[in-house]
Amino acid sequence: MRTPVLLALLGVVSPSVSVWGLPPCDAPGTITTVTAPDGDYLATFSNYTIYPPVEYETVGGPADKVAAPEYRSYYPQALAVGPQGHIYVADQTIIYRLESDGTATRIVGVPQYHIAYREDDYAYDQNPLGYDEIHTAMPPLLQRFNVLADTVAALDARIAPGAMAFDRHGRLYFVDYVNQNRTEKRLPVLSRIARLEADGQVATFVGPFEETVINSLVFDQEDHLLFSGNKGIRRIDAQRKITTLVEVPWVGSLRVDDQGRLYFGTRTQVFRRHAEGEIEHLAGLGAAPDQIVGEEFEGKWRRHFGAEGRPATEALLDFPASIAIDPQGSLYIANYYFNRIHRVRPDGILETIAGNGVDASFSLGCNSDPAGWTERCRDHIGDGGSALAAPVWHPSQLLLTPEGDLLVAMSVANIMWWTGGVFSHLRRICRVSEWMASPAATVVKEQGSATLAEEALSALRLYPNPFNAAVTIAFELTHSASVSVRIYNELGQQVRVLATEGVRPAGSYQFVWDGRDQAGQFQASGTYLLVLSVDGAVETHKLTLLH
């Protein structure tokens, strides 16, 4: 195996290398746009093959288009964390890696022509995939000239990349489309999952599939590749046999947490699938988009969203395009058509952490004469300020970096930057886990390890949460351990002792809290802290009591 070729392409050189070149973040919750050192665009690439000019039908008539002298990347299709924490970006026809010095390295793909669509190219009603499916895949501007070739050297591959994932060996897998932006409706849309091999060649892993959208890739704890789209969620085993894991009409983003649980979003809701197959509803009311009303905000229009501080299952989501999970167990949701990003806390309560909700077409400076609109939008995008006050237009991709920042890719191609704009669609929210963190989470001080004794405790379940009458706390001990279970209020005052400190044998345990204190008095609605101590390790979990 020629593994050094793959390692060089993926940037595996030294554990001491900085993961990427952005400057350190400021205060938690500060939002900035990811740009190259000159401040204009994300990355520039040259020294690539120039394909012959082609005649292209424009609104004004035929015109010859030639390749630009340099390829400017500013429209991310997908994001991924690769070996050694490097950030990888799938753009319109290339995949590249952000470097520690602020530059970018092309990993796969050939930069192709920069050509705008004809007026009728985005006719959703003529597309067999339908509006949502093709919009979700965010079809790149340059896909007309892609070629399905197997195998081909990575830097010679003509691709239209989408979702990406890395297996436990550090190999890159990505979605590749052909004919998605076709001028002849008789041509089928083809999608495949490709892999960057150890010898530097790009080869088909599975596919191609006809009329199949693949929205997300993720590896489970057994290193099986899962993919989602308009055929539900499917799994590929070691023999590349494909089976259906979750059969639903449409699935967007996929994530797997450190306990092996699978998170996925549909058009209006977010769910979690447990290892035994149970599916838990986490967020989204499931209401139709036509039930959403608008409101005026600072002289502009935005969609009304009034679910902050309430259970996430009561929130109205209109296309949760992407999700992410932080180490504290919080779930982040890109609420695409609401132009907002939410966080669902471990206690199930939703809070908005980014986006003022205003669409680009209603934002100050962005909806007038097309000439110069990039500069006007940039002036009003809120860089350097609070993420809550800034516009986040159509958030389509979320990625938590190893440093704890949240990367957000915006999809606003139908508003601006179609024909040569140089403003990056990629933004960063600094230290997002610390942003708007509840003070109650720090009231109870941890003693010993910051995590539960994982060798002793497994399968922790809190249900229902939020709760009204009672909440059940269930877990298993794989071997004997000293355990205590206590409830505290937001002031850090002990409310109830469900289990005093003592050694318990291996087995299954359940404790029920009925919302009363030690004296038998009902407690008020609010947030409480479950404090578990296992062999001296302490971890807290939020519980929400609703009367």
Secondary structure, DSSP 8 states (H G I E B T S, - for coil): --HHHHHHHHT---TTS-S-------STTBEEE---TTSS-SEEE-S------EEEEETTEEEEE---SSEEE---SEEEE-GGG-EEEE-SSEEEEE-TTS-EEEEEE---------TTTT-GGG-TTHHHHHHHT---TTGGG----SSEEGGG----EEEEEE-TT--EEEEEEESTT-SSTTS--EEEEEEE-TTSEEEEEEEEEES--EEEEEE-TT--EEEEETTEEEEE-TT--EEEEE--S----EEE-TT--EEEE-SS-EEEE-TTS-EEEEE-----GGG--EEEETTEEEE----TTSBGGGS--S-EEEEEE-TTS-EEEEEGGGTEEEEE-TTSBEEEEE---B-GGGSTTTSS-STTHHHHHHHTS-TTSBTTTS---SEEEEEE-TTS-EEEEE--TTTS-TTS-----EEEETTGGGTT--GGGGTS---S-SS--TTTEEEEEEESSSBSS-EEEEEEESS-EEEEEEEE-TTS-EEEEEEEEEEE-SEEEEEEE-SB-TTS-B--SEEEEEEEEETTEEEEEEEEE--
